Amino acid sequence: MAKLEMTVRAGFDDTLRRITDGIMGGSISASLEDSSDFREGGARCSVRVFERYSYIGGNRVSLSVTLFQAEPNGPICLSAITAGGSQAVFFKINTFGEEAFLDKLREIL
């Protein structure tokens, strides 16, 4: 598992669109598995779960991205977590695919 947490100062919809378009356009095997969006008052939260095939690891890896904005035009809290890249039964080995997926998000941001 790899994780990225940061604060983004940009438009919420633009950030979400840039992430989605960048991930989906960055790999022929990328898919948007599911999404969820919430609004309460001025607060917003969006969750996206992506998946793609990792050639390095020989398996599929997932990337969950959560954006949270407490008030309109405020900073966006971003949390991104990858999973599924390990090939071992009892401990994690070969997590290169997870790191590569997270690196793609870093490039987009």
Secondary structure, DSSP 8 states (H G I E B T S, - for coil): --EEEEEE-S-HHHHHHHHHHHHHHS-TT-EEEEEEEEEETTEEEEEEEEEEEETTTTEEEEEEEEEEESSTTS-EEEEEEEE-----SSS----HHHHHHHHHHHHH-
